[in-house]
Amino acid sequence: MSCSGCDQRAGRRRQILHAGTGAQPLQISYLRHAERMESLGHLVGGIAHDFNNLLNVITGFSDLLVEDLADLPRLPQRGLPGVAGWA
C-alpha cells in the first residue's frame, strides 16, 4: 500500500532538512524515525481495518445463525449449564 501524499511529504521534509548549511546527523535520525513511525501507523491502520471487516462478517453470520436456531425446538441442556442463556 503506497501513499503518494506521504511520499511527497517525506520528500519535502528531506529537501527542507538538506537546504541548510549541512544537515545535522541528529535531525536526519529524527526524520528517519518519524518516517518509520508514519509507515508503521499506516500498516497498523490497514491491519485494524481488515480485522474490523472480519469481525463484522463473523458478527453478521452469528446473528443469522441465532435467528435460524430460534425456530428450532429446544434441546435438553446437558453438561453446559452456563451456556444456556447466551442467546
Number of C-alpha atoms within 10 A of each C-alpha: 7 8 10 9 9 14 12 11 13 16 12 12 15 15 11 10 16 14 10 9 7 8 13 11 9 9 12 15 11 11 16 14 12 13 17 12 12 14 16 12 12 16 13 12 12 13 12 12 12 12 11 12 12 12 12 12 11 12 12 11 12 12 13 12 11 11 12 10 12 11 8 8 7 8 6 7 10 7 7 7 8 8 9 10 6 5 9
